[in-house]
Amino acid sequence: MAEHKMVIKNAKYTTDGIDTDINVNIKATIAGVEMFVPLDTANRHYAEILKQVADGDITIEEAN
């Protein structure tokens, strides 16, 4: 059975707006839906983002 990866695009860290040195989420388009993904390894979307970064499939842009 073929493995289906989540299609993740435009991954970018976001901050809380007060302390711009602390990332709180990743804003990304996942399967065509814009999401704010918490930096929590228990979150399936975050776990998949980390996997795809490790595999070299995507990168996460730094927050502004």
Residue pairs with C-beta under 8 A, 6 or more apart in sequence:
5 48
5 52
5 57
6 30
6 31
6 45
6 48
6 52
7 30
7 31
7 32
8 28
8 29
8 30
8 48
8 49
8 52
8 58
9 28
9 29
9 30
9 58
10 27
10 28
10 29
10 61
11 26
11 27
11 28
11 49
11 58
11 59
11 60
11 61
12 26
12 27
12 28
12 60
12 61
12 62
12 63
13 23
13 25
13 26
13 27
13 60
13 61
13 62
13 63
14 23
14 24
14 25
14 26
14 27
14 36
14 63
15 21
15 22
15 23
15 24
15 63
16 22
16 24
20 63
23 39
23 63
24 38
24 39
25 36
25 37
25 38
25 39
26 36
26 37
26 39
26 46
26 49
26 60
27 34
27 35
27 36
27 37
28 34
28 35
28 37
28 45
28 49
29 35
30 37
30 45
35 45
37 43
37 45
37 46
37 49
38 46
39 46
40 46
41 47
41 50
49 58
49 60
52 58
53 59
53 60
